[in-house]
Amino acid sequence: MAGAFVCLLASGRTALGQGETNPIARWAFDEGAGTTALDASGNSHSASIIGAAYVAGLAVLVSELTGLVGELAGAGPAATSFDEIEQLVMVRGRELLRKVMQHVMDACAAAEPRLAGVADAAGVPRSRAESGHARTVVSQAGPVVVERMAYRAPGQLNLYPRDAVLNLPLRRYSWCLQRAVAGYVLAGAYEQARRFVAAATGVVIGKQQLEQITIEAAADAPGFYPALARGQGQEEPGLAAGPLLISADCKGVAMLPGACRRRGAKAPGQRVRNFEKRRGTGEKGHKRMAQLGCVFDAGLVPRTPEQVMGPGPGKQAPRALRRWYAVGIAADRAGTIRAVFDEAGRRDPRHDRTWVALIDGDNHQIEMIRAEAAARGVGLIILIDFIHVLEYLWKAAWCFHPPRDPAIEAWVTAQGLGILHGRAAQVTETIRQLAAERPPEPGSEHAKIIRKTLTYLDAREPYLDYPRALASGWPIATGVIEGACRHLVQDRMGITGARWSLEGAQAILWLRAIRANGDLDAYWTWHIEQEHQRNHLSRYHGSLGLAA
């Protein structure tokens, strides 16, 4: 009865404005029936109950909560400090909440109607109904027994329509508890998540169960974004239709034996062990590359090459907005790039905006991005990460200067300015001339560095249009995707000693990407809807009103 909660607030407290030690009236609502609440203060101020009725069994719950409040607020409570009071409230309050849930489930079981025409998906009828079939669901408050009718037929599996109405999970853990598990697992190690779940809910779940819950929680991730209406072609208020930026990269994840990719004779499973107790050079192939992609807008900040290469902190730079991530480790790189282009297409379906790809210069990646853009009829500008270009310049500078020579920094700055001004060919020729004037020893490290630098700059020259990028205010570095490699992959997957199964790693990465996109709540709602369809509605012929 709703009035029972009023009584709990009034019981032992002020009523009608008088002090706690001398209340005008105190109503406990413990009569269990009738329309009159007696005054327990002795002042004969009985109350009439209007628009409410007692619920069978609720008086016991009311009495327990009243007893807990009275114990804590009485003259000599067992707990004295705030911490002790809080712990007592959490432990006993959790048990009381469990009893509330059990009370509701019992009431639902008692009121469950007998349904006519129950049949499975193949049309086989279930003509006999038996009550009292029970299963346990572990909620955040503790285990709750759910009784419901079983609809039966000889030689056929039982059907439980009430399970569909309640959308009970196949696992014994409730959806709320599974959602809490996923949140803890995404943040830290499984053992840490196990302790957090136990501390927060009192429910102890084994590590393997945590892994399986997480894998099942990510089951609908591949189809989530294709099914999600994202307002195609509509910019968010206050955002100009500037360039649409995409970026891609990869990050290694330590895998369990058998979960690494197999590529050629040097694949981990096909290598020859040279030592019995220690792995040698080239034998440590236990990592698999997680493929990352990102789509984002940018707050445009036009700059000059001198501003980019100038000294001092506080430089202004374009700021990434509306970042959207895709991460995959089970599929190949092409799958992640397709997902990135799908998201870009949702944002700009008519291709009205300028599409810019920021990448680190990997040849295979460039070819895949160009091929995907051509297949979709998108005009795409590819920019190489300027930080990668600078790294090659630094390595080349060490080949032409003594160690720790201050002139190295000045030389790199000068060549970097030349490339930013659009003179990449001249910079390449300068390095080639220096190599001719001071040729390194054949086969030496310096000779290899100079050859790699010249090859890199010659091959990437078509993708070094920094003058246009700076004048337009575009970013020229891959900081967004480099950061994603850290906060989406490394921070969770790189925990010391962690080795991942393929499906476990993919589940974590999918869910972390969805959370980083700000869509975890929407995904979870959609995931439960898909589970409802798979686990329940698909088993029946006709709806029978099971979605109620």
C-alpha positions as CSV (number, residue, x, y, z in Angstrom):
1,M,0.0,0.0,0.0
2,A,1.3,3.5,-0.9
3,G,0.4,4.8,2.5
4,A,2.8,2.4,4.2
5,F,5.7,4.5,3.0
6,V,4.1,7.6,4.6
7,C,4.0,5.7,7.8
8,L,7.7,4.9,7.6
9,L,8.5,8.5,7.3
10,A,6.2,9.5,10.1
11,S,7.0,6.5,12.4
12,G,9.4,7.6,15.0
13,R,9.5,11.1,13.5
14,T,7.7,14.4,13.8
15,A,4.0,14.4,12.8
16,L,2.0,17.5,12.3
17,G,4.8,19.8,13.5
18,Q,5.6,18.7,17.0
19,G,9.0,17.5,18.3
20,E,10.1,14.0,17.8
21,T,9.9,13.0,21.5
22,N,6.3,14.2,21.7
23,P,4.6,13.6,18.3
24,I,1.0,14.6,17.8
25,A,0.4,11.3,15.9
26,R,2.2,8.3,14.7
27,W,0.8,5.9,12.2
28,A,2.5,2.6,11.5
29,F,0.0,1.3,8.9
30,D,0.5,-2.2,10.3
31,E,-3.2,-3.2,10.6
32,G,-2.9,-5.2,7.3
33,A,-6.6,-4.5,6.4
34,G,-9.4,-2.0,6.6
35,T,-9.5,1.8,6.0
36,T,-8.4,3.1,9.4
37,A,-4.8,3.6,10.5
38,L,-4.5,3.7,14.3
39,D,-2.5,6.3,16.1
40,A,0.4,4.7,18.0
41,S,1.3,7.8,19.9
42,G,-1.6,7.4,22.3
43,N,-3.2,10.7,21.3
44,S,-6.1,9.0,19.5
45,H,-5.6,10.7,16.2
46,S,-6.6,7.9,13.9
47,A,-6.3,8.4,10.1
48,S,-8.6,7.4,7.3
49,I,-7.1,5.5,4.3
50,I,-8.5,6.9,1.1
51,G,-7.6,5.7,-2.4
52,A,-5.3,2.9,-1.2
53,A,-5.5,-0.7,-0.1
54,Y,-3.3,-3.1,1.8
55,V,-1.3,-5.6,-0.2
56,A,-1.0,-9.1,1.2
57,G,2.5,-9.7,2.7
58,L,3.5,-6.0,2.5
59,A,3.1,-5.5,6.3
60,V,6.1,-7.8,6.8
61,L,8.3,-5.7,4.6
62,V,7.0,-2.5,6.3
63,S,7.7,-4.0,9.7
64,E,11.3,-4.9,8.7
65,L,12.0,-1.5,7.3
66,T,10.4,0.1,10.4
67,G,12.5,-2.1,12.6
68,L,15.7,-1.1,10.8
69,V,14.9,2.6,11.0
70,G,14.0,2.2,14.7
71,E,17.2,0.3,15.4
72,L,19.4,3.0,13.8
73,A,17.5,6.0,15.1
74,G,16.7,4.6,18.6
75,A,18.2,5.6,21.9
76,G,20.9,2.8,21.8
77,P,21.6,1.8,18.2
78,A,24.1,-1.0,17.6
79,A,26.0,1.2,15.1
80,T,27.3,4.5,16.3
81,S,29.5,6.0,13.5
82,F,28.2,7.2,10.2
83,D,30.3,4.5,8.5
84,E,28.8,1.7,10.6
85,I,25.3,3.0,10.0
86,E,25.9,3.2,6.3
87,Q,27.3,-0.4,6.2
88,L,24.3,-1.7,8.1
89,V,21.9,0.1,5.8
90,M,23.6,-1.2,2.7
91,V,23.7,-4.8,3.9
92,R,20.3,-5.1,5.5
93,G,18.7,-2.6,3.0
94,R,19.9,-4.8,0.1
95,E,18.3,-7.8,1.7
96,L,15.1,-5.8,2.1
97,L,15.1,-4.8,-1.5
98,R,15.6,-8.4,-2.5
99,K,12.5,-9.3,-0.5
100,V,10.6,-6.5,-2.2
101,M,11.5,-8.0,-5.6
102,Q,10.6,-11.4,-4.4
103,H,7.2,-10.1,-3.2
104,V,6.6,-8.6,-6.6
105,M,7.5,-11.8,-8.4
106,D,5.3,-13.8,-6.1
107,A,2.4,-11.4,-6.8
108,C,3.0,-11.7,-10.5
109,A,3.0,-15.5,-10.3
110,A,-0.2,-15.6,-8.4
111,A,-1.9,-13.3,-11.0
112,E,-0.6,-15.0,-14.1
113,P,-3.5,-15.9,-16.4
114,R,-3.9,-19.1,-18.3
115,L,-3.3,-18.4,-22.0
116,A,-5.1,-20.1,-24.8
117,G,-3.5,-21.0,-28.1
118,V,0.1,-21.2,-27.0
119,A,2.2,-22.8,-29.8
120,D,5.9,-22.8,-30.6
121,A,7.4,-21.2,-33.7
122,A,6.7,-24.4,-35.8
123,G,3.0,-24.2,-34.8
124,V,3.1,-27.2,-32.4
125,P,0.5,-26.4,-29.7
126,R,1.1,-26.6,-25.9
127,S,-2.2,-27.7,-24.6
128,R,-1.3,-28.4,-21.0
129,A,-0.3,-25.7,-18.5
130,E,1.4,-26.4,-15.1
131,S,2.0,-23.8,-12.5
132,G,4.8,-23.7,-10.0
133,H,7.7,-24.0,-12.4
134,A,10.5,-21.9,-10.8
135,R,13.9,-20.5,-11.8
136,T,16.3,-18.3,-9.9
137,V,17.4,-14.9,-11.2
138,V,20.3,-13.2,-9.5
139,S,19.6,-9.5,-9.3
140,Q,21.8,-6.7,-7.9
141,A,19.9,-7.1,-4.6
142,G,20.4,-10.9,-4.5
143,P,18.7,-14.1,-5.8
144,V,15.0,-14.0,-6.6
145,V,12.9,-17.0,-7.4
146,V,10.5,-16.5,-10.3
147,E,7.6,-18.9,-10.5
148,R,5.6,-19.2,-13.7
149,M,3.4,-21.5,-15.7
150,A,4.9,-24.1,-18.0
151,Y,3.0,-24.9,-21.2
152,R,3.7,-28.5,-22.2
153,A,3.2,-31.1,-24.8
154,P,4.5,-34.7,-25.1
155,G,8.0,-34.8,-26.6
156,Q,8.3,-31.1,-26.8
157,L,10.3,-28.5,-24.9
158,N,8.3,-26.4,-22.3
159,L,7.3,-22.9,-23.1
160,Y,7.2,-20.2,-20.5
161,P,5.3,-17.1,-21.8
162,R,5.8,-15.3,-18.5
163,D,9.6,-15.4,-19.2
164,A,8.9,-13.5,-22.4
165,V,6.7,-10.9,-20.6
166,L,9.5,-10.4,-18.0
167,N,12.2,-10.7,-20.7
168,L,14.3,-12.9,-18.4
169,P,17.8,-13.5,-19.6
170,L,19.0,-17.0,-20.4
171,R,21.7,-16.6,-17.9
172,R,20.9,-16.6,-14.2
173,Y,22.0,-13.0,-13.8
174,S,19.6,-10.2,-14.4
175,W,20.1,-7.6,-17.1
176,C,20.9,-4.9,-14.6
177,L,23.6,-7.0,-13.0
178,Q,25.0,-7.9,-16.4
179,R,25.1,-4.2,-17.3
180,A,27.0,-3.5,-14.1
181,V,29.4,-6.4,-14.9
182,A,30.1,-4.9,-18.4
183,G,30.8,-1.5,-16.9
184,Y,33.3,-2.9,-14.4
185,V,35.0,-5.2,-17.0
186,L,35.4,-2.4,-19.5
187,A,37.2,-0.3,-16.8
188,G,39.7,-2.8,-15.4
189,A,40.9,-6.4,-15.1
190,Y,38.4,-9.2,-14.6
191,E,39.7,-9.9,-11.1
192,Q,39.2,-6.3,-10.2
193,A,35.8,-6.3,-11.7
194,R,34.9,-9.4,-9.7
195,R,35.8,-7.6,-6.5
196,F,33.9,-4.4,-7.5
197,V,30.7,-6.4,-8.3
198,A,30.9,-8.2,-5.0
199,A,31.5,-5.0,-3.1
200,A,28.7,-3.1,-4.8
201,T,26.0,-5.8,-5.0
202,G,27.1,-8.6,-2.6
203,V,27.0,-11.1,-5.6
204,V,30.1,-13.1,-6.3
205,I,30.6,-14.0,-9.9
206,G,33.5,-16.1,-11.2
207,K,36.1,-14.8,-13.7
208,Q,35.0,-17.2,-16.5
209,Q,31.4,-16.1,-16.0
210,L,32.4,-12.5,-16.2
211,E,34.2,-13.2,-19.5
212,Q,31.2,-15.0,-20.9
213,I,28.8,-12.2,-19.8
214,T,31.0,-9.7,-21.5
215,I,31.2,-11.7,-24.7
216,E,27.4,-12.1,-24.8
217,A,26.9,-8.4,-24.0
218,A,28.8,-7.5,-27.2
219,A,26.9,-10.0,-29.4
220,D,24.9,-7.3,-31.1
221,A,27.7,-4.8,-31.5
222,P,28.3,-5.5,-35.3
223,G,24.7,-4.7,-36.2
224,F,24.2,-1.8,-33.8
225,Y,25.4,1.2,-35.9
226,P,23.9,0.0,-39.2
227,A,20.5,-0.2,-37.4
228,L,20.9,3.1,-35.5
229,A,19.3,6.2,-37.0
230,R,22.0,8.8,-36.8
231,G,20.3,11.8,-38.5
232,Q,21.9,11.3,-41.9
233,G,23.2,14.5,-43.5
234,Q,22.2,16.7,-40.5
235,E,24.8,18.7,-38.7
236,E,24.5,19.3,-35.0
237,P,23.4,22.9,-34.0
238,G,26.3,25.3,-34.1
239,L,28.6,23.1,-36.2
240,A,29.6,24.3,-39.7
241,A,29.7,21.8,-42.5
242,G,33.5,21.8,-42.6
243,P,35.8,19.0,-43.6
244,L,34.9,15.4,-42.7
245,L,38.1,13.8,-41.3
246,I,38.8,10.1,-41.1
247,S,41.8,8.3,-39.7
248,A,43.0,4.7,-39.1
249,D,45.8,2.9,-37.3
250,C,46.5,-0.3,-35.4
251,K,47.8,-1.5,-32.0
252,G,49.2,-4.8,-31.0
253,V,47.3,-6.9,-28.4
254,A,48.9,-9.9,-26.6
255,M,46.9,-13.0,-27.5
256,L,46.6,-16.5,-26.2
257,P,48.3,-19.3,-28.3
258,G,46.2,-20.0,-31.4
259,A,44.6,-16.5,-31.4
260,C,47.2,-14.8,-33.5
261,R,46.9,-14.2,-37.3
262,R,48.5,-16.8,-39.6
263,R,50.4,-15.1,-42.4
264,G,53.0,-17.0,-44.4
265,A,55.9,-19.1,-43.2
266,K,56.7,-16.8,-40.3
267,A,53.4,-17.1,-38.6
268,P,53.8,-17.8,-34.8
269,G,52.5,-21.4,-35.1
270,Q,54.9,-22.3,-37.9
271,R,58.2,-20.8,-36.5
272,V,61.0,-23.2,-35.5
273,R,62.0,-22.9,-31.9
274,N,65.8,-22.4,-31.7
275,F,66.0,-22.7,-27.9
276,E,64.1,-25.0,-25.5
277,K,63.7,-22.6,-22.5
278,R,63.8,-19.2,-24.2
279,R,62.5,-17.6,-27.3
280,G,64.9,-16.0,-29.7
281,T,64.8,-13.1,-32.1
282,G,61.7,-13.2,-34.2
283,E,60.0,-15.9,-32.1
284,K,57.9,-13.7,-29.8
285,G,54.9,-13.5,-32.1
286,H,52.2,-13.4,-29.5
287,K,50.5,-10.2,-30.6
288,R,47.6,-9.6,-33.0
289,M,46.9,-6.1,-34.4
290,A,43.7,-4.4,-33.4
291,Q,42.5,-2.2,-36.3
292,L,41.2,1.2,-35.3
293,G,39.3,3.8,-37.3
294,C,37.9,7.2,-36.4
295,V,35.6,9.7,-38.0
296,F,35.5,13.3,-36.7
297,D,34.8,16.9,-37.4
298,A,37.3,19.7,-36.5
299,G,37.1,23.2,-35.2
300,L,39.1,24.9,-37.9
301,V,42.2,26.9,-37.0
302,P,44.1,28.4,-39.9
303,R,47.9,28.5,-39.3
304,T,51.1,29.3,-41.0
305,P,54.1,26.9,-41.2
306,E,56.0,29.3,-38.9
307,Q,53.3,29.0,-36.2
308,V,53.5,25.2,-36.4
309,M,57.3,25.0,-36.2
310,G,57.7,27.9,-33.8
311,P,58.8,27.3,-30.2
312,G,56.8,27.7,-27.0
313,P,53.7,26.1,-25.5
314,G,50.1,27.1,-26.0
315,K,50.0,26.8,-29.7
316,Q,46.5,26.8,-31.2
317,A,45.5,23.8,-33.2
318,P,42.3,22.4,-34.7
319,R,40.2,20.6,-32.1
320,A,38.5,17.2,-32.9
321,L,34.7,17.2,-32.5
322,R,32.1,14.5,-32.6
323,R,34.6,11.7,-32.6
324,W,33.3,8.2,-33.6
325,Y,35.5,5.1,-33.3
326,A,35.5,1.6,-34.8
327,V,37.8,-1.1,-33.4
328,G,38.2,-4.6,-34.7
329,I,40.6,-7.4,-34.0
330,A,38.8,-10.5,-35.3
331,A,38.3,-9.1,-38.8
332,D,40.9,-7.6,-41.1
333,R,41.8,-4.0,-41.7
334,A,39.4,-3.7,-44.6
335,G,36.4,-4.3,-42.3
336,T,37.4,-1.4,-40.0
337,I,38.0,0.9,-43.0
338,R,34.5,0.0,-44.4
339,A,33.0,0.8,-41.0
340,V,34.7,4.2,-41.0
341,F,33.5,5.0,-44.5
342,D,30.0,3.8,-43.5
343,E,29.9,6.3,-40.6
344,A,31.3,9.1,-42.8
345,G,28.6,8.3,-45.3
346,R,25.9,8.6,-42.6
347,R,27.2,12.0,-41.7
348,D,27.6,13.2,-45.3
349,P,25.4,11.1,-47.6
350,R,25.5,13.5,-50.5
351,H,29.3,14.0,-50.3
352,D,28.9,17.8,-49.9
353,R,31.8,18.1,-47.6
354,T,35.5,17.7,-48.1
355,W,36.7,14.3,-47.0
356,V,40.2,14.3,-45.6
357,A,42.1,11.1,-44.5
358,L,44.9,11.5,-41.9
359,I,47.2,8.5,-41.9
360,D,50.7,7.6,-40.9
361,G,51.9,6.7,-44.4
362,D,51.5,2.9,-44.4
363,N,51.4,1.9,-48.1
364,H,48.8,-0.9,-47.7
365,Q,46.6,1.4,-45.7
366,I,46.8,4.2,-48.3
367,E,45.8,1.7,-51.1
368,M,42.9,0.4,-49.1
369,I,41.5,3.9,-48.3
370,R,41.9,5.0,-51.9
371,A,40.1,1.9,-53.1
372,E,37.2,2.3,-50.7
373,A,36.8,6.0,-51.6
374,A,36.8,5.1,-55.3
375,A,34.2,2.4,-54.8
376,R,31.9,4.9,-53.1
377,G,32.6,7.7,-55.5
378,V,34.1,9.9,-52.9
379,G,36.7,12.6,-53.6
380,L,39.3,12.1,-50.9
381,I,42.3,14.1,-49.8
382,I,45.0,12.1,-48.1
383,L,47.4,13.8,-45.7
384,I,50.4,12.1,-44.1
385,D,50.9,12.7,-40.4
386,F,53.4,15.5,-40.2
387,I,54.8,14.1,-37.0
388,H,55.9,11.0,-38.9
389,V,57.6,13.2,-41.5
390,L,59.5,15.0,-38.8
391,E,60.7,11.8,-37.3
392,Y,62.3,10.9,-40.6
393,L,63.9,14.3,-40.8
394,W,65.4,13.9,-37.3
395,K,66.8,10.5,-38.2
396,A,68.3,12.0,-41.4
397,A,69.8,14.9,-39.5
398,W,71.7,12.6,-37.2
399,C,73.4,11.1,-40.2
400,F,74.8,14.5,-41.2
401,H,75.8,16.1,-37.9
402,P,77.9,15.1,-34.9
403,P,76.0,13.7,-31.9
404,R,74.3,16.4,-29.7
405,D,75.1,19.1,-32.2
406,P,72.7,22.1,-31.6
407,A,72.7,22.6,-35.4
408,I,70.5,19.4,-35.7
409,E,67.4,21.1,-34.4
410,A,67.9,24.1,-36.6
411,W,68.4,21.9,-39.7
412,V,65.2,19.8,-38.9
413,T,63.2,23.1,-38.4
414,A,64.4,24.4,-41.7
415,Q,63.5,21.3,-43.6
416,G,60.2,21.0,-41.8
417,L,59.3,24.5,-42.8
418,G,60.2,23.7,-46.4
419,I,57.8,20.7,-46.4
420,L,55.0,22.8,-44.8
421,H,55.5,25.4,-47.4
422,G,55.0,22.8,-50.1
423,R,58.7,22.3,-51.1
424,A,59.0,18.6,-50.2
425,A,60.8,17.8,-53.5
426,Q,63.5,20.4,-52.6
427,V,63.9,19.0,-49.2
428,T,64.4,15.5,-50.7
429,E,66.9,16.9,-53.1
430,T,68.8,18.6,-50.2
431,I,69.1,15.3,-48.3
432,R,70.2,13.5,-51.5
433,Q,72.9,16.1,-52.1
434,L,74.2,15.9,-48.5
435,A,74.4,12.2,-48.9
436,A,76.4,12.6,-52.0
437,E,78.8,15.1,-50.4
438,R,79.2,13.1,-47.3
439,P,78.5,9.5,-48.3
440,P,77.9,7.1,-45.4
441,E,79.7,3.8,-45.2
442,P,78.0,1.3,-47.4
443,G,75.8,-1.0,-45.4
444,S,76.0,1.2,-42.3
445,E,73.0,2.3,-40.2
446,H,73.3,5.8,-41.6
447,A,73.1,4.5,-45.1
448,K,69.9,2.6,-44.3
449,I,68.4,5.6,-42.6
450,I,69.1,7.9,-45.6
451,R,67.8,5.4,-48.1
452,K,64.6,4.9,-46.1
453,T,64.1,8.7,-45.7
454,L,64.5,9.4,-49.4
455,T,62.2,6.5,-50.3
456,Y,59.6,7.7,-47.8
457,L,59.6,11.3,-49.0
458,D,59.5,10.4,-52.7
459,A,56.6,8.0,-52.2
460,R,54.5,10.3,-50.0
461,E,55.0,13.5,-51.9
462,P,51.5,13.5,-53.3
463,Y,50.1,13.3,-49.8
464,L,52.1,16.3,-48.3
465,D,49.8,19.1,-49.3
466,Y,50.3,20.9,-46.0
467,P,49.9,24.5,-47.5
468,R,46.3,23.8,-48.3
469,A,45.6,22.0,-45.0
470,L,47.1,24.8,-42.9
471,A,45.3,27.6,-44.9
472,S,42.0,25.7,-44.5
473,G,42.5,25.2,-40.8
474,W,42.7,21.4,-41.0
475,P,44.7,19.2,-38.6
476,I,47.9,17.8,-40.0
477,A,48.7,15.1,-37.4
478,T,47.1,11.9,-36.4
479,G,46.8,12.6,-32.7
480,V,43.1,11.6,-32.5
481,I,43.8,8.0,-33.7
482,E,47.1,7.8,-31.9
483,G,45.2,8.7,-28.7
484,A,42.6,6.1,-29.4
485,C,45.3,3.4,-29.7
486,R,46.1,4.3,-26.1
487,H,42.8,4.9,-24.4
488,L,40.7,2.4,-26.3
489,V,43.2,-0.4,-26.6
490,Q,46.4,-0.2,-24.6
491,D,44.9,1.1,-21.3
492,R,42.7,-2.0,-21.1
493,M,44.2,-4.7,-23.3
494,G,47.8,-4.0,-22.3
495,I,47.4,-4.8,-18.6
496,T,50.6,-6.6,-17.4
497,G,50.4,-10.3,-18.0
498,A,47.1,-10.2,-19.9
499,R,46.6,-12.6,-22.8
500,W,43.4,-12.6,-24.7
501,S,41.2,-15.0,-26.5
502,L,39.9,-13.7,-29.9
503,E,36.3,-13.4,-28.9
504,G,37.1,-11.9,-25.5
505,A,39.4,-9.3,-27.0
506,Q,36.8,-8.4,-29.7
507,A,34.0,-8.0,-27.2
508,I,36.0,-5.7,-24.9
509,L,37.1,-3.5,-27.9
510,W,33.6,-3.3,-29.4
511,L,32.1,-2.2,-26.1
512,R,34.9,0.3,-25.3
513,A,34.4,1.9,-28.7
514,I,30.7,2.1,-28.3
515,R,31.2,3.7,-24.8
516,A,33.7,6.2,-26.2
517,N,31.2,7.1,-28.9
518,G,28.7,8.0,-26.1
519,D,26.2,5.3,-27.3
520,L,26.5,2.6,-24.5
521,D,23.1,3.3,-23.0
522,A,21.4,3.2,-26.5
523,Y,23.3,0.1,-27.3
524,W,22.3,-1.7,-24.1
525,T,18.6,-0.9,-24.7
526,W,18.9,-2.2,-28.3
527,H,20.8,-5.3,-27.2
528,I,18.1,-6.2,-24.7
529,E,15.5,-5.8,-27.4
530,Q,17.5,-8.2,-29.6
531,E,17.8,-10.7,-26.8
532,H,14.1,-10.5,-26.2
533,Q,13.5,-11.4,-29.8
534,R,16.1,-14.2,-29.9
535,N,15.4,-15.7,-26.5
536,H,11.6,-15.4,-26.3
537,L,9.5,-14.0,-29.1
538,S,11.1,-16.2,-31.8
539,R,10.0,-19.3,-30.0
540,Y,6.3,-18.6,-30.3
541,H,3.7,-18.8,-33.1
542,G,2.1,-15.4,-33.0
543,S,2.7,-12.7,-30.4
544,L,0.2,-13.7,-27.6
545,G,0.8,-10.3,-26.2
546,L,4.2,-11.3,-24.9
547,A,5.8,-7.9,-25.4
548,A,3.5,-6.4,-22.8
